[in-house]
């Protein structure tokens, strides 16, 4: 299956080299568009809704991060490419799969694309968990969390709070919509506009207008009326 891909890069030579490397090493990566400026990149991503974005850090009129900050929705995997190694931490705060330095090595590119395939396959496997660790951007950097250790997630504005099996909490500087794309293809379900829960951590469901679930750690979480049908259908699957 082709991976719908766009490249955000303002240097024609760099774009050509990346295309050629992908053609030789990853024929399933289908480049459907290229943009070299912030506004152009935003329009391209919103129009194409790609599965994968190769993002140069420094583009014609700003930084690649300027594009990410302004997107209303992000449902793609991200590989950052740059000639500078000083942006790695910020790249991983945006949950980049990888951070490739120019000139891009074939082996590094192959490994990065393979991780993308695993992540996309994890989304499509409705009976399993996401294939990769979840990257949680924080104010200090980022944490990497095994999805199996996530009990439930709470949205608070543009932040997401992860409650883990060991009782700890991790606050991510990303909204819940992004993590819904990653988690809800597996054993997670959104039961409320501000709540995603790991179905394997649910002990019981109590009926009501929407009802509520009781988790194995005795936490009670409300199920919204709008989400009730989807929740019950997924629990029965």
C-alpha positions in Angstrom: 0.0 0.0 0.0 1.4 3.4 -1.0 2.2 5.9 1.7 0.9 9.3 0.8 3.8 11.7 1.4 4.6 15.4 1.0 8.0 17.0 1.3 8.4 20.5 2.9 11.8 21.7 1.5 12.8 24.9 -0.2 16.0 23.6 -1.9 15.4 21.9 -5.3 18.6 19.9 -5.1 17.7 18.5 -1.7 14.2 17.7 -2.9 15.6 15.9 -5.9 18.1 13.9 -3.8 15.4 12.8 -1.3 13.0 11.8 -4.1 15.7 9.7 -5.7 16.6 8.0 -2.4 13.0 7.2 -1.8 12.5 5.9 -5.3 15.4 3.5 -4.8 14.9 2.4 -1.2 11.2 2.9 -0.5 9.0 2.6 -3.6 5.9 2.5 -1.5 6.5 6.1 -0.4 4.5 8.1 -3.0 5.4 11.8 -3.0 2.3 13.7 -3.9 3.4 17.3 -3.3 6.3 19.6 -2.4 6.3 23.0 -0.8 9.0 25.4 0.2 7.3 28.2 2.2 5.2 28.2 5.3 1.8 29.2 3.9 2.3 26.9 0.9 3.2 24.0 3.2 0.1 24.5 5.3 -2.2 24.5 2.3 -0.5 21.5 0.9 -0.8 19.4 4.1 -4.4 20.5 4.6 -5.3 19.6 1.0 -3.4 16.4 0.7 -3.9 15.0 4.3 -0.7 13.0 3.9 0.3 10.0 6.0 3.9 11.1 6.1 5.7 14.5 6.0 9.4 15.1 5.4 10.0 18.4 7.0 13.1 20.6 6.4 13.7 22.6 9.5 14.7 25.8 7.7 12.5 26.7 4.7 12.1 29.8 2.6 10.4 32.1 4.9 10.6 30.5 8.3 11.0 27.3 10.2 9.3 24.0 9.5 8.0 24.2 13.1 6.0 27.3 12.1 4.0 25.0 9.8 3.4 22.5 12.6 2.3 25.2 15.1 -0.4 26.5 12.7 -1.9 23.2 11.6 -5.4 22.7 13.0 -5.1 19.0 12.8 -2.2 16.7 12.6 -2.7 13.0 11.6 0.6 12.3 9.8 3.9 10.8 10.8 6.8 13.3 10.8 10.5 12.9 9.7 12.5 16.0 10.1 15.5 16.7 7.8 18.1 19.4 8.2 21.7 20.4 7.9 21.7 21.5 11.5 21.8 19.3 14.6 20.6 22.0 17.0 16.9 21.4 16.4 16.7 17.7 17.4 15.1 18.3 20.8 12.3 20.5 19.4 11.7 18.0 16.6 11.1 15.2 19.1 8.8 17.5 21.0 6.7 17.4 17.9 6.8 13.6 18.0 9.0 13.2 15.0 9.7 9.6 14.0 13.2 10.6 13.2 15.6 13.5 12.7 17.9 13.1 9.7 20.9 15.2 9.1 21.9 16.2 5.5 23.4 14.6 3.5 20.9 11.9 4.2 22.3 8.4 4.5 20.5 5.5 2.7 20.5 3.3 5.8 19.2 6.0 8.1 16.4 6.8 5.6 15.4 3.1 5.3 15.2 2.7 9.0 13.1 5.9 9.4 10.6 4.8 6.7 10.4 1.4 8.3 9.4 2.9 11.6 6.7 4.9 9.7 5.4 1.6 8.2 5.3 0.0 11.6 3.4 3.0 13.1 0.9 3.1 10.2 0.4 -0.7 10.4 -0.2 -0.2 14.1 -3.0 2.2 13.4 -4.7 -0.2 10.9 -4.5 -3.2 13.2 -7.8 -2.8 15.1 -7.1 -5.7 17.3 -3.7 -4.7 18.6 -1.7 -1.9 20.1 0.2 0.7 18.2 3.6 -0.7 17.1 5.8 2.0 18.5 6.5 3.8 21.8 4.4 7.0 22.1 6.4 10.2 22.1 5.1 12.7 24.7 6.4 16.2 24.2 6.9 18.0 27.5 8.2 21.5 28.5 11.6 20.0 29.1 11.9 17.7 26.1 10.0 14.5 25.6 9.1 11.2 27.3 8.7 7.8 25.5 5.8 5.7 26.8 4.8 2.1 26.0 1.1 2.3 25.0 0.4 -0.8 27.2 1.2 1.2 30.3 -1.4 3.9 29.5 -4.6 3.6 31.6 -6.5 6.6 30.3 -5.9 10.1 28.9 -7.5 13.4 29.9 -7.7 16.5 27.6 -7.0 19.9 29.2 -7.1 22.6 26.6 -4.2 22.1 24.2 -2.6 19.6 26.6 -3.1 15.9 27.2 -2.5 14.2 30.6 -1.6 10.5 30.5 -2.4 8.3 33.5 -0.2 5.2 33.7 -0.4 1.8 35.3 2.2 2.7 37.9 0.1 5.7 39.1 2.3 8.3 37.4 1.0 11.2 35.2 2.7 12.6 32.1 1.5 15.9 30.6 2.0 16.3 26.8 2.1 19.6 25.0 -0.2 18.2 22.3 -4.0 18.1 22.1 -5.9 14.9 22.4 -6.9 14.8 18.7 -3.4 13.9 17.8 -3.2 11.0 20.2 -6.6 9.8 19.2 -5.2 9.1 15.8 -2.4 7.1 17.3 -4.2 5.2 20.0 -7.8 4.6 19.0 -6.9 2.3 16.1 -5.9 -0.2 18.8 -7.3 -1.1 22.2 -8.2 2.5 23.1 -11.5 4.2 22.7 -12.7 7.8 23.2 -15.6 7.8 25.7 -15.9 11.5 26.2 -14.8 14.7 24.4 -12.0 14.9 27.0 -11.3 11.2 27.7 -9.6 8.3 26.0 -9.4 5.0 27.9 -7.5 1.7 27.4 -10.2 -0.9 27.0 -8.0 -3.5 28.7 -8.1 -1.4 31.8 -11.9 -1.3 32.0 -13.4 -3.5 34.8 -17.1 -2.7 34.3 -19.6 -0.4 32.6 -22.6 1.0 34.5 -25.6 1.9 32.4 -27.1 5.4 32.4 -27.8 8.2 30.0 -24.3 7.8 28.9 -23.2 5.7 31.8 -19.7 5.4 33.2 -16.9 2.9 33.3 -15.0 1.7 36.3 -11.3 0.9 35.7 -9.2 -1.8 37.3 -7.7 0.9 39.6 -11.2 1.9 40.7 -11.3 5.2 38.7 -14.7 6.1 37.5 -15.0 7.9 34.1 -18.1 9.3 32.5 -19.2 8.0 29.0 -20.9 10.8 27.0 -24.2 10.1 25.4 -22.8 10.9 22.0 -19.9 8.4 22.5 -21.9 5.7 24.1 -22.9 3.7 21.0 -19.4 3.7 19.5 -17.9 2.7 22.9 -20.3 -0.2 23.4 -19.7 -1.5 19.8 -16.0 -1.4 20.2 -16.1 -3.2 23.6 -18.1 -6.0 22.0 -15.8 -6.3 19.0 
